[in-house]
Amino acid sequence: MAIAGLNASFGSMGQIGGVYTRPTHRRGGVATSVMRALHLDACTRLSMDKLILFTGEHNVAARRLYESLGYSEFGHYSLLFGGWRLRVCGPAGSPWRA
């Protein structure tokens, strides 16, 4: 139904790419679940503490998804370059925990 992958890594930072949801499953929370699972895996298994991704300036649906997960816009060319401190690794009750 949906896919997302870790395309590259350097130290404790990873780059997410290949995020796609089949049209028949969009707007149902599937991509959100996949992204959260990827965040958890990057944090717990790979010890990453920052994730970045890129998307087009006119891809409103994707930008909405990423912003809802805590990514923020950064840089030039109107691309979304998000850094997400892996909240799932924070202590219970922490503002960094998802």
Secondary structure, DSSP 8 states (H G I E B T S, - for coil): -EEEEEEEEETTEEEEEEEEE-GGGTTTTHHHHHHHHHHHHHHHTT---EEE----TT-HHHHHHHHHTT----SSTT--------GGGS-TT-TT--
